[in-house]
């Protein structure tokens, strides 16, 4: 380390840049974190790192994640890499259940794909588990999706109504696109474990692989990609079920007649968790 440099200089510069981009003063950020301003000065000066107990909240307030915030710190980049292929049909359901149960706080879901049907064996138990954790306040779900038809949007509307006031957030990306080439989906558990899968034709998609990924390079890539696409997306439930204007406008863009909106909402209210409707994430 050259003269005048601090051990966490790059982390501190990143933190300050993110804070200023949010329009936050040091005082307001310190108050939100319940810490002294001098602690924040030390973090941004690269003298020390935030203690473990405040890192998640700090990352949330700065619209980032811990992996991105602390990238480059000693020891962090040396964590082992892991990439394992597994069968989408035989192994994915159990892995989703396992990691959803053990997730401390956050699950993120990214769907960029052509219209498809989720295999039934993936749906029922996992939906019920995620629903229960959202409702009891132990899990936050963030979801990004290209909406390509009204049925898919109605299923998401059902969740917005069901989880009003809970930690369930959904954004629309590339609004109005009805068809895209089959692409990929990602599930992110606590910004640490990543399940990456292409969307395959056929239900169930027999003998098709998914990937389970972990380690700093995957964290850096997927979290940076998430931050970019989340920032560009349009909130559909920023005020929960109390303001459905964004959903309504998207529904009209997807072809819903304006006089059909009230019926569209009432049908969404009747959907129940289970095989066939509605996919949670």
TORKOLTI-6603 format. One record per atom (N, C-alpha, C): residue number from 0; atom name; x, y, z. Coordinates in steps of 0.1 Angstrom, whole numbers, plus 5000, padded with zeros to 4 digits. Layout:
// residues N
> NUM	CA	X	Y	Z
...
***
This chain:
// residues 281
> 0	N	5009	4988	5000
> 0	CA	5000	5000	5000
> 0	C	5009	5012	5000
> 1	N	5007	5021	4991
> 1	CA	5016	5033	4989
> 1	C	5012	5043	5000
> 2	N	5021	5053	5002
> 2	CA	5019	5063	5012
> 2	C	5006	5070	5010
> 3	N	4998	5072	5021
> 3	CA	4985	5079	5020
> 3	C	4973	5071	5016
> 4	N	4975	5059	5011
> 4	CA	4964	5050	5007
> 4	C	4959	5043	5020
> 5	N	4946	5041	5020
> 5	CA	4940	5034	5031
> 5	C	4936	5020	5026
> 6	N	4935	5010	5036
> 6	CA	4933	4996	5032
> 6	C	4921	4993	5024
> 7	N	4910	5001	5025
> 7	CA	4897	4999	5018
> 7	C	4894	5011	5010
> 8	N	4904	5016	5003
> 8	CA	4902	5029	4996
> 8	C	4891	5027	4985
> 9	N	4892	5017	4977
> 9	CA	4882	5015	4966
> 9	C	4868	5013	4971
> 10	N	4867	5005	4982
> 10	CA	4854	5003	4988
> 10	C	4848	5016	4993
> 11	N	4856	5024	4999
> 11	CA	4852	5037	5004
> 11	C	4847	5047	4993
> 12	N	4855	5047	4982
> 12	CA	4851	5055	4971
> 12	C	4838	5051	4964
> 13	N	4836	5037	4964
> 13	CA	4824	5032	4958
> 13	C	4812	5036	4967
> 14	N	4814	5035	4980
> 14	CA	4803	5038	4989
> 14	C	4799	5053	4988
> 15	N	4809	5062	4987
> 15	CA	4806	5076	4986
> 15	C	4799	5079	4973
> 16	N	4803	5073	4962
> 16	CA	4797	5075	4949
> 16	C	4782	5070	4949
> 17	N	4780	5059	4956
> 17	CA	4766	5054	4956
> 17	C	4757	5063	4965
> 18	N	4763	5067	4976
> 18	CA	4755	5076	4985
> 18	C	4752	5089	4978
> 19	N	4761	5095	4971
> 19	CA	4759	5108	4964
> 19	C	4749	5106	4953
> 20	N	4750	5094	4946
> 20	CA	4740	5091	4935
> 20	C	4726	5091	4940
> 21	N	4724	5086	4953
> 21	CA	4711	5086	4959
> 21	C	4707	5099	4965
> 22	N	4716	5109	4965
> 22	CA	4712	5122	4970
> 22	C	4712	5123	4985
> 23	N	4719	5114	4992
> 23	CA	4719	5113	5006
> 23	C	4731	5120	5012
> 24	N	4729	5128	5023
> 24	CA	4740	5134	5030
> 24	C	4746	5123	5039
> 25	N	4758	5126	5044
> 25	CA	4764	5116	5054
> 25	C	4755	5115	5066
> 26	N	4750	5127	5071
> 26	CA	4742	5127	5083
> 26	C	4729	5119	5081
> 27	N	4722	5120	5070
> 27	CA	4710	5113	5068
> 27	C	4712	5098	5067
> 28	N	4723	5094	5060
> 28	CA	4726	5080	5059
> 28	C	4730	5074	5072
> 29	N	4738	5082	5080
> 29	CA	4742	5077	5093
> 29	C	4730	5075	5102
> 30	N	4721	5085	5102
> 30	CA	4709	5084	5110
> 30	C	4700	5072	5106
> 31	N	4699	5069	5093
> 31	CA	4691	5058	5089
> 31	C	4698	5044	5093
> 32	N	4711	5045	5095
> 32	CA	4718	5032	5099
> 32	C	4720	5032	5114
> 33	N	4716	5043	5121
> 33	CA	4718	5044	5136
> 33	C	4733	5042	5140
> 34	N	4741	5050	5132
> 34	CA	4755	5050	5135
> 34	C	4760	5065	5136
> 35	N	4772	5067	5141
> 35	CA	4777	5080	5142
> 35	C	4783	5084	5128
> 36	N	4782	5097	5125
> 36	CA	4787	5102	5112
> 36	C	4802	5099	5111
> 37	N	4809	5099	5122
> 37	CA	4824	5096	5122
> 37	C	4826	5081	5117
> 38	N	4817	5072	5120
> 38	CA	4818	5058	5114
> 38	C	4817	5059	5099
> 39	N	4807	5066	5094
> 39	CA	4806	5067	5080
> 39	C	4818	5074	5073
> 40	N	4823	5084	5079
> 40	CA	4835	5091	5074
> 40	C	4846	5080	5073
> 41	N	4848	5072	5083
> 41	CA	4858	5062	5083
> 41	C	4856	5052	5071
> 42	N	4844	5048	5069
> 42	CA	4841	5038	5058
> 42	C	4844	5044	5045
> 43	N	4839	5057	5043
> 43	CA	4841	5063	5030
> 43	C	4856	5067	5028
> 44	N	4863	5069	5038
> 44	CA	4877	5072	5037
> 44	C	4885	5060	5035
> 45	N	4879	5048	5036
> 45	CA	4886	5035	5033
> 45	C	4895	5031	5045
> 46	N	4892	5037	5057
> 46	CA	4900	5033	5069
> 46	C	4895	5020	5075
> 47	N	4882	5017	5074
> 47	CA	4877	5005	5080
> 47	C	4864	5001	5072
> 48	N	4860	4989	5073
> 48	CA	4848	4984	5067
> 48	C	4836	4985	5076
> 49	N	4824	4987	5071
> 49	CA	4812	4986	5080
> 49	C	4812	4973	5087
> 50	N	4807	4973	5100
> 50	CA	4806	4961	5107
> 50	C	4795	4952	5101
> 51	N	4796	4939	5103
> 51	CA	4787	4929	5096
> 51	C	4773	4932	5099
> 52	N	4770	4937	5111
> 52	CA	4756	4939	5114
> 52	C	4748	4950	5107
> 53	N	4756	4959	5100
> 53	CA	4749	4970	5093
> 53	C	4751	4969	5078
> 54	N	4758	4959	5073
> 54	CA	4761	4958	5059
> 54	C	4749	4956	5050
> 55	N	4740	4948	5054
> 55	CA	4728	4945	5046
> 55	C	4720	4958	5044
> 56	N	4718	4964	5056
> 56	CA	4709	4977	5055
> 56	C	4716	4988	5048
> 57	N	4729	4989	5049
> 57	CA	4737	4999	5042
> 57	C	4736	4996	5027
> 58	N	4737	4984	5023
> 58	CA	4736	4980	5008
> 58	C	4722	4984	5003
> 59	N	4712	4980	5011
> 59	CA	4698	4983	5007
> 59	C	4696	4998	5005
> 60	N	4701	5006	5015
> 60	CA	4699	5021	5014
> 60	C	4706	5027	5002
> 61	N	4717	5020	4998
> 61	CA	4725	5025	4986
> 61	C	4720	5019	4973
> 62	N	4710	5011	4973
> 62	CA	4704	5004	4961
> 62	C	4715	4995	4955
> 63	N	4722	4987	4964
> 63	CA	4732	4978	4958
> 63	C	4731	4965	4967
> 64	N	4742	4957	4967
> 64	CA	4742	4945	4975
> 64	C	4756	4944	4981
> 65	N	4757	4935	4991
> 65	CA	4769	4934	4998
> 65	C	4781	4930	4989
> 66	N	4778	4920	4980
> 66	CA	4789	4916	4971
> 66	C	4795	4927	4963
> 67	N	4786	4936	4958
> 67	CA	4791	4947	4950
> 67	C	4798	4957	4959
> 68	N	4792	4960	4970
> 68	CA	4797	4970	4980
> 68	C	4811	4966	4984
> 69	N	4814	4954	4987
> 69	CA	4827	4950	4993
> 69	C	4836	4943	4983
> 70	N	4833	4943	4970
> 70	CA	4842	4937	4960
> 70	C	4856	4943	4961
> 71	N	4866	4935	4961
> 71	CA	4879	4939	4961
> 71	C	4886	4939	4975
> 72	N	4878	4936	4986
> 72	CA	4884	4935	4999
> 72	C	4893	4923	5000
> 73	N	4903	4923	5009
> 73	CA	4912	4912	5011
> 73	C	4904	4900	5016
> 74	N	4907	4889	5009
> 74	CA	4900	4876	5013
> 74	C	4887	4874	5006
> 75	N	4880	4885	5002
> 75	CA	4867	4883	4995
> 75	C	4869	4877	4982
> 76	N	4879	4882	4974
> 76	CA	4881	4877	4961
> 76	C	4887	4863	4960
> 77	N	4892	4858	4972
> 77	CA	4899	4845	4973
> 77	C	4889	4834	4976
> 78	N	4876	4837	4978
> 78	CA	4867	4826	4981
> 78	C	4866	4816	4969
> 79	N	4863	4804	4972
> 79	CA	4863	4794	4961
> 79	C	4852	4796	4951
> 80	N	4855	4792	4939
> 80	CA	4845	4792	4928
> 80	C	4838	4779	4927
> 81	N	4825	4779	4923
> 81	CA	4818	4766	4922
> 81	C	4808	4768	4911
> 82	N	4808	4758	4902
> 82	CA	4799	4757	4891
> 82	C	4795	4742	4889
> 83	N	4783	4739	4891
> 83	CA	4778	4725	4890
> 83	C	4766	4724	4882
> 84	N	4766	4716	4872
> 84	CA	4754	4713	4864
> 84	C	4745	4703	4870
> 85	N	4732	4705	4870
> 85	CA	4723	4695	4875
> 85	C	4711	4695	4867
> 86	N	4703	4684	4868
> 86	CA	4692	4681	4860
> 86	C	4680	4690	4864
> 87	N	4674	4697	4854
> 87	CA	4663	4706	4857
> 87	C	4651	4699	4863
> 88	N	4648	4687	4858
> 88	CA	4636	4680	4863
> 88	C	4639	4672	4876
> 89	N	4650	4665	4876
> 89	CA	4652	4656	4887
> 89	C	4657	4663	4900
> 90	N	4664	4674	4898
> 90	CA	4671	4680	4910
> 90	C	4666	4694	4913
> 91	N	4662	4702	4904
> 91	CA	4658	4716	4906
> 91	C	4648	4718	4917
> 92	N	4636	4710	4917
> 92	CA	4626	4713	4927
> 92	C	4632	4712	4942
> 93	N	4639	4701	4945
> 93	CA	4645	4699	4958
> 93	C	4655	4710	4962
> 94	N	4663	4715	4952
> 94	CA	4672	4725	4954
> 94	C	4665	4739	4957
> 95	N	4655	4741	4950
> 95	CA	4647	4754	4952
> 95	C	4641	4754	4966
> 96	N	4636	4742	4971
> 96	CA	4630	4741	4984
> 96	C	4641	4743	4995
> 97	N	4652	4737	4992
> 97	CA	4663	4737	5002
> 97	C	4669	4751	5004
> 98	N	4671	4758	4993
> 98	CA	4677	4772	4994
> 98	C	4667	4782	4998
> 99	N	4654	4780	4995
> 99	CA	4644	4789	4999
> 99	C	4642	4788	5015
> 100	N	4643	4776	5020
> 100	CA	4642	4774	5034
> 100	C	4654	4781	5042
> 101	N	4666	4780	5036
> 101	CA	4678	4784	5043
> 101	C	4681	4799	5040
> 102	N	4674	4805	5030
> 102	CA	4677	4819	5027
> 102	C	4674	4828	5039
> 103	N	4684	4837	5042
> 103	CA	4682	4845	5054
> 103	C	4672	4856	5052
> 104	N	4672	4862	5040
> 104	CA	4665	4874	5038
> 104	C	4659	4876	5024
> 105	N	4666	4872	5014
> 105	CA	4663	4878	5000
> 105	C	4663	4867	4990
> 106	N	4653	4867	4981
> 106	CA	4653	4859	4969
> 106	C	4650	4868	4958
> 107	N	4658	4867	4947
> 107	CA	4656	4875	4935
> 107	C	4653	4866	4923
> 108	N	4644	4870	4915
> 108	CA	4641	4861	4903
> 108	C	4641	4870	4891
> 109	N	4648	4865	4881
> 109	CA	4649	4872	4868
> 109	C	4644	4863	4857
> 110	N	4634	4867	4850
> 110	CA	4628	4859	4839
> 110	C	4629	4867	4826
> 111	N	4638	4863	4817
> 111	CA	4639	4869	4804
> 111	C	4637	4858	4794
> 112	N	4625	4855	4790
> 112	CA	4623	4843	4782
> 112	C	4610	4844	4774
> 113	N	4609	4835	4764
> 113	CA	4597	4834	4756
> 113	C	4586	4828	4764
> 114	N	4573	4829	4760
> 114	CA	4562	4822	4768
> 114	C	4565	4808	4770
> 115	N	4562	4803	4782
> 115	CA	4565	4789	4785
> 115	C	4555	4785	4796
> 116	N	4555	4772	4799
> 116	CA	4547	4767	4810
> 116	C	4556	4761	4820
> 117	N	4555	4766	4833
> 117	CA	4564	4760	4843
> 117	C	4560	4746	4846
> 118	N	4569	4737	4846
> 118	CA	4566	4723	4850
> 118	C	4559	4722	4863
> 119	N	4548	4714	4864
> 119	CA	4540	4714	4875
> 119	C	4548	4709	4888
> 120	N	4558	4700	4886
> 120	CA	4565	4695	4897
> 120	C	4573	4706	4904
> 121	N	4576	4717	4898
> 121	CA	4584	4728	4904
> 121	C	4575	4737	4912
> 122	N	4562	4737	4910
> 122	CA	4553	4748	4914
> 122	C	4548	4747	4928
> 123	N	4539	4737	4931
> 123	CA	4530	4738	4942
> 123	C	4537	4739	4956
> 124	N	4546	4730	4959
> 124	CA	4552	4731	4973
> 124	C	4561	4744	4974
> 125	N	4568	4747	4963
> 125	CA	4577	4758	4964
> 125	C	4569	4771	4965
> 126	N	4559	4772	4958
> 126	CA	4550	4784	4959
> 126	C	4545	4786	4973
> 127	N	4540	4775	4979
> 127	CA	4535	4776	4992
> 127	C	4545	4780	5002
> 128	N	4558	4775	5001
> 128	CA	4569	4778	5010
> 128	C	4572	4793	5009
> 129	N	4574	4798	4996
> 129	CA	4577	4812	4995
> 129	C	4566	4821	5000
> 130	N	4553	4817	4997
> 130	CA	4542	4825	5001
> 130	C	4542	4826	5016
> 131	N	4544	4815	5023
> 131	CA	4544	4815	5038
> 131	C	4555	4824	5043
> 132	N	4567	4824	5037
> 132	CA	4578	4832	5042
> 132	C	4576	4847	5039
> 133	N	4569	4850	5028
> 133	CA	4566	4864	5025
> 133	C	4556	4869	5036
> 134	N	4546	4861	5038
> 134	CA	4535	4865	5047
> 134	C	4540	4866	5062
> 135	N	4549	4858	5066
> 135	CA	4554	4859	5080
> 135	C	4566	4869	5081
> 136	N	4569	4875	5070
> 136	CA	4579	4886	5071
> 136	C	4594	4881	5072
> 137	N	4596	4869	5068
> 137	CA	4610	4863	5070
> 137	C	4618	4863	5056
> 138	N	4611	4867	5045
> 138	CA	4617	4867	5032
> 138	C	4612	4878	5024
> 139	N	4622	4884	5017
> 139	CA	4618	4894	5007
> 139	C	4620	4888	4993
> 140	N	4611	4891	4984
> 140	CA	4612	4886	4970
> 140	C	4612	4898	4961
> 141	N	4622	4899	4952
> 141	CA	4623	4909	4942
> 141	C	4623	4901	4929
> 142	N	4615	4907	4919
> 142	CA	4613	4899	4907
> 142	C	4613	4909	4895
> 143	N	4620	4905	4885
> 143	CA	4620	4912	4872
> 143	C	4615	4903	4861
> 144	N	4607	4909	4852
> 144	CA	4602	4900	4842
> 144	C	4598	4908	4829
> 145	N	4600	4902	4818
> 145	CA	4594	4907	4806
> 145	C	4580	4901	4805
> 146	N	4570	4909	4804
> 146	CA	4556	4905	4803
> 146	C	4552	4904	4789
> 147	N	4548	4892	4785
> 147	CA	4545	4890	4771
> 147	C	4531	4886	4768
> 148	N	4523	4884	4779
> 148	CA	4508	4882	4776
> 148	C	4501	4886	4789
> 149	N	4488	4888	4787
> 149	CA	4479	4893	4798
> 149	C	4478	4883	4809
> 150	N	4478	4870	4806
> 150	CA	4476	4860	4816
> 150	C	4488	4861	4826
> 151	N	4500	4862	4821
> 151	CA	4511	4863	4830
> 151	C	4510	4875	4839
> 152	N	4506	4886	4833
> 152	CA	4505	4899	4841
> 152	C	4494	4897	4851
> 153	N	4483	4890	4848
> 153	CA	4472	4888	4858
> 153	C	4477	4880	4870
> 154	N	4486	4870	4867
> 154	CA	4491	4862	4878
> 154	C	4499	4870	4887
> 155	N	4507	4879	4882
> 155	CA	4516	4888	4890
> 155	C	4507	4898	4898
> 156	N	4496	4903	4891
> 156	CA	4487	4911	4898
> 156	C	4480	4904	4910
> 157	N	4478	4892	4908
> 157	CA	4472	4884	4920
> 157	C	4482	4884	4931
> 158	N	4495	4883	4929
> 158	CA	4505	4883	4940
> 158	C	4506	4897	4946
> 159	N	4505	4908	4938
> 159	CA	4505	4921	4943
> 159	C	4494	4924	4953
> 160	N	4482	4919	4949
> 160	CA	4471	4920	4958
> 160	C	4472	4912	4971
> 161	N	4477	4899	4969
> 161	CA	4478	4890	4980
> 161	C	4489	4895	4990
> 162	N	4500	4901	4985
> 162	CA	4511	4904	4994
> 162	C	4512	4919	4996
> 163	N	4500	4926	4995
> 163	CA	4500	4940	4998
> 163	C	4506	4943	5012
> 164	N	4516	4952	5011
> 164	CA	4522	4956	5024
> 164	C	4534	4947	5028
> 165	N	4536	4936	5021
> 165	CA	4546	4926	5024
> 165	C	4559	4929	5015
> 166	N	4569	4922	5018
> 166	CA	4582	4924	5010
> 166	C	4581	4916	4997
> 167	N	4573	4920	4988
> 167	CA	4572	4914	4975
> 167	C	4572	4926	4965
> 168	N	4583	4926	4957
> 168	CA	4585	4937	4947
> 168	C	4586	4932	4933
> 169	N	4580	4938	4924
> 169	CA	4581	4933	4910
> 169	C	4583	4945	4901
> 170	N	4592	4943	4891
> 170	CA	4594	4954	4881
> 170	C	4592	4947	4867
> 171	N	4587	4955	4858
> 171	CA	4585	4952	4844
> 171	C	4597	4957	4837
> 172	N	4603	4949	4828
> 172	CA	4614	4954	4820
> 172	C	4611	4952	4805
> 173	N	4615	4961	4797
> 173	CA	4612	4960	4782
> 173	C	4597	4959	4780
> 174	N	4590	4968	4786
> 174	CA	4575	4968	4786
> 174	C	4569	4967	4772
> 175	N	4560	4958	4770
> 175	CA	4553	4956	4758
> 175	C	4559	4946	4748
> 176	N	4571	4941	4751
> 176	CA	4576	4930	4742
> 176	C	4567	4918	4744
> 177	N	4563	4912	4733
> 177	CA	4554	4901	4733
> 177	C	4561	4888	4730
> 178	N	4572	4889	4723
> 178	CA	4580	4877	4719
> 178	C	4595	4880	4720
> 179	N	4602	4871	4726
> 179	CA	4617	4872	4726
> 179	C	4622	4858	4723
> 180	N	4634	4857	4719
> 180	CA	4640	4844	4717
> 180	C	4641	4837	4731
> 181	N	4640	4824	4732
> 181	CA	4642	4818	4745
> 181	C	4655	4822	4751
> 182	N	4655	4826	4763
> 182	CA	4667	4832	4770
> 182	C	4669	4824	4783
> 183	N	4672	4831	4793
> 183	CA	4675	4824	4806
> 183	C	4668	4831	4818
> 184	N	4668	4823	4828
> 184	CA	4662	4828	4841
> 184	C	4673	4826	4852
> 185	N	4672	4834	4862
> 185	CA	4682	4833	4873
> 185	C	4674	4834	4886
> 186	N	4677	4826	4896
> 186	CA	4673	4827	4909
> 186	C	4685	4830	4918
> 187	N	4684	4841	4926
> 187	CA	4695	4845	4934
> 187	C	4691	4845	4949
> 188	N	4698	4837	4957
> 188	CA	4695	4835	4971
> 188	C	4705	4843	4979
> 189	N	4700	4854	4986
> 189	CA	4709	4862	4995
> 189	C	4721	4867	4988
> 190	N	4721	4869	4975
> 190	CA	4732	4874	4967
> 190	C	4744	4865	4968
> 191	N	4743	4853	4972
> 191	CA	4754	4844	4973
> 191	C	4754	4832	4964
> 192	N	4742	4826	4962
> 192	CA	4740	4814	4954
> 192	C	4731	4817	4942
> 193	N	4735	4812	4931
> 193	CA	4728	4815	4918
> 193	C	4725	4803	4911
> 194	N	4712	4802	4907
> 194	CA	4707	4791	4899
> 194	C	4704	4797	4885
> 195	N	4711	4792	4875
> 195	CA	4710	4797	4862
> 195	C	4704	4786	4853
> 196	N	4693	4789	4846
> 196	CA	4687	4779	4837
> 196	C	4682	4785	4824
> 197	N	4684	4779	4813
> 197	CA	4678	4783	4801
> 197	C	4663	4778	4801
> 198	N	4655	4783	4793
> 198	CA	4641	4779	4792
> 198	C	4640	4769	4781
> 199	N	4637	4757	4784
> 199	CA	4636	4746	4774
> 199	C	4622	4744	4769
> 200	N	4621	4739	4757
> 200	CA	4608	4735	4752
> 200	C	4605	4721	4758
> 201	N	4592	4719	4759
> 201	CA	4587	4706	4764
> 201	C	4585	4707	4779
> 202	N	4574	4701	4784
> 202	CA	4571	4701	4798
> 202	C	4568	4686	4802
> 203	N	4576	4681	4812
> 203	CA	4588	4688	4818
> 203	C	4600	4688	4808
> 204	N	4610	4696	4810
> 204	CA	4621	4697	4801
> 204	C	4631	4686	4804
> 205	N	4628	4674	4800
> 205	CA	4636	4662	4804
> 205	C	4650	4663	4799
> 206	N	4660	4659	4807
> 206	CA	4674	4658	4803
> 206	C	4680	4671	4799
> 207	N	4675	4682	4806
> 207	CA	4681	4695	4803
> 207	C	4688	4701	4815
> 208	N	4700	4706	4814
> 208	CA	4707	4711	4825
> 208	C	4704	4725	4830
> 209	N	4706	4727	4843
> 209	CA	4707	4740	4849
> 209	C	4721	4741	4856
> 210	N	4724	4753	4860
> 210	CA	4737	4755	4867
> 210	C	4735	4761	4881
> 211	N	4743	4756	4890
> 211	CA	4744	4762	4904
> 211	C	4757	4768	4905
> 212	N	4758	4782	4908
> 212	CA	4770	4789	4907
> 212	C	4772	4796	4921
> 213	N	4785	4797	4925
> 213	CA	4788	4805	4937
> 213	C	4803	4810	4936
> 214	N	4806	4820	4943
> 214	CA	4819	4826	4943
> 214	C	4819	4840	4938
> 215	N	4830	4848	4941
> 215	CA	4830	4862	4938
> 215	C	4828	4866	4924
> 216	N	4834	4859	4914
> 216	CA	4831	4864	4900
> 216	C	4816	4863	4896
> 217	N	4809	4852	4901
> 217	CA	4795	4851	4898
> 217	C	4787	4862	4905
> 218	N	4791	4864	4918
> 218	CA	4784	4875	4925
> 218	C	4786	4888	4918
> 219	N	4798	4891	4914
> 219	CA	4801	4904	4908
> 219	C	4793	4906	4895
> 220	N	4793	4895	4887
> 220	CA	4786	4896	4874
> 220	C	4771	4897	4876
> 221	N	4765	4887	4883
> 221	CA	4750	4887	4883
> 221	C	4745	4898	4891
> 222	N	4751	4902	4902
> 222	CA	4746	4913	4910
> 222	C	4747	4926	4902
> 223	N	4758	4928	4895
> 223	CA	4759	4940	4887
> 223	C	4749	4940	4876
> 224	N	4746	4929	4870
> 224	CA	4736	4928	4860
> 224	C	4722	4931	4866
> 225	N	4720	4925	4878
> 225	CA	4707	4928	4884
> 225	C	4705	4942	4887
> 226	N	4715	4949	4893
> 226	CA	4714	4963	4896
> 226	C	4711	4971	4884
> 227	N	4717	4968	4872
> 227	CA	4714	4975	4860
> 227	C	4700	4973	4855
> 228	N	4695	4961	4855
> 228	CA	4682	4959	4849
> 228	C	4671	4963	4859
> 229	N	4674	4961	4872
> 229	CA	4664	4966	4882
> 229	C	4662	4981	4881
> 230	N	4673	4988	4880
> 230	CA	4673	5003	4879
> 230	C	4665	5007	4867
> 231	N	4665	5000	4856
> 231	CA	4658	5004	4844
> 231	C	4644	5000	4843
> 232	N	4640	4991	4852
> 232	CA	4627	4985	4852
> 232	C	4616	4995	4857
> 233	N	4604	4991	4855
> 233	CA	4592	4999	4859
> 233	C	4585	4992	4871
> 234	N	4585	4999	4883
> 234	CA	4578	4993	4894
> 234	C	4563	4991	4891
> 235	N	4558	4979	4893
> 235	CA	4544	4976	4892
> 235	C	4537	4977	4905
> 236	N	4544	4976	4916
> 236	CA	4537	4977	4929
> 236	C	4544	4985	4939
> 237	N	4548	4997	4935
> 237	CA	4556	5006	4944
> 237	C	4547	5010	4956
> 238	N	4534	5010	4955
> 238	CA	4525	5013	4966
> 238	C	4515	5001	4968
> 239	N	4521	4989	4966
> 239	CA	4513	4977	4969
> 239	C	4500	4977	4960
> 240	N	4489	4972	4966
> 240	CA	4477	4970	4959
> 240	C	4469	4983	4959
> 241	N	4474	4994	4965
> 241	CA	4467	5007	4966
> 241	C	4469	5015	4953
> 242	N	4479	5012	4945
> 242	CA	4481	5019	4933
> 242	C	4485	5009	4922
> 243	N	4475	5006	4914
> 243	CA	4477	4996	4903
> 243	C	4478	5003	4889
> 244	N	4481	5016	4889
> 244	CA	4481	5023	4876
> 244	C	4492	5017	4867
> 245	N	4504	5013	4872
> 245	CA	4514	5008	4863
> 245	C	4510	4995	4857
> 246	N	4503	4987	4865
> 246	CA	4498	4974	4860
> 246	C	4488	4976	4849
> 247	N	4479	4986	4852
> 247	CA	4468	4989	4843
> 247	C	4474	4994	4829
> 248	N	4483	5003	4830
> 248	CA	4489	5008	4817
> 248	C	4496	4997	4809
> 249	N	4503	4988	4816
> 249	CA	4509	4977	4809
> 249	C	4499	4967	4803
> 250	N	4488	4965	4811
> 250	CA	4477	4956	4806
> 250	C	4471	4962	4793
> 251	N	4470	4975	4792
> 251	CA	4464	4982	4780
> 251	C	4474	4980	4768
> 252	N	4487	4981	4771
> 252	CA	4497	4980	4761
> 252	C	4498	4965	4756
> 253	N	4494	4956	4764
> 253	CA	4494	4942	4760
> 253	C	4481	4938	4754
> 254	N	4471	4948	4752
> 254	CA	4459	4945	4745
> 254	C	4446	4944	4753
> 255	N	4446	4946	4766
> 255	CA	4434	4946	4773
> 255	C	4425	4957	4770
> 256	N	4412	4955	4766
> 256	CA	4403	4966	4764
> 256	C	4401	4974	4776
> 257	N	4400	4987	4775
> 257	CA	4400	4996	4787
> 257	C	4387	4993	4795
> 258	N	4377	4989	4789
> 258	CA	4365	4985	4797
> 258	C	4366	4972	4804
> 259	N	4377	4965	4801
> 259	CA	4379	4951	4808
> 259	C	4388	4951	4820
> 260	N	4392	4963	4824
> 260	CA	4402	4964	4835
> 260	C	4396	4959	4849
> 261	N	4384	4963	4852
> 261	CA	4378	4959	4865
> 261	C	4376	4944	4865
> 262	N	4372	4938	4855
> 262	CA	4370	4923	4854
> 262	C	4384	4916	4855
> 263	N	4394	4922	4849
> 263	CA	4408	4917	4849
> 263	C	4413	4916	4864
> 264	N	4410	4927	4872
> 264	CA	4414	4928	4886
> 264	C	4406	4917	4894
> 265	N	4393	4916	4892
> 265	CA	4385	4907	4900
> 265	C	4389	4893	4897
> 266	N	4392	4890	4885
> 266	CA	4397	4876	4882
> 266	C	4410	4873	4889
> 267	N	4419	4883	4889
> 267	CA	4432	4882	4896
> 267	C	4430	4879	4911
> 268	N	4419	4885	4917
> 268	CA	4417	4883	4931
> 268	C	4413	4868	4934
> 269	N	4407	4861	4924
> 269	CA	4402	4848	4927
> 269	C	4413	4837	4925
> 270	N	4425	4841	4919
> 270	CA	4435	4831	4917
> 270	C	4441	4826	4930
> 271	N	4444	4814	4931
> 271	CA	4450	4808	4943
> 271	C	4463	4801	4940
> 272	N	4471	4800	4951
> 272	CA	4484	4794	4950
> 272	C	4482	4779	4947
> 273	N	4489	4774	4938
> 273	CA	4487	4759	4935
> 273	C	4491	4757	4920
> 274	N	4490	4745	4916
> 274	CA	4494	4741	4903
> 274	C	4485	4748	4892
> 275	N	4492	4756	4884
> 275	CA	4485	4763	4873
> 275	C	4484	4778	4875
> 276	N	4484	4783	4888
> 276	CA	4482	4797	4890
> 276	C	4484	4800	4905
> 277	N	4490	4811	4908
> 277	CA	4499	4819	4899
> 277	C	4513	4816	4902
> 278	N	4523	4817	4893
> 278	CA	4537	4815	4896
> 278	C	4541	4827	4905
> 279	N	4548	4824	4916
> 279	CA	4552	4835	4925
> 279	C	4564	4842	4920
> 280	N	4574	4835	4916
> 280	CA	4586	4841	4911
> 280	C	4592	4833	4899
***
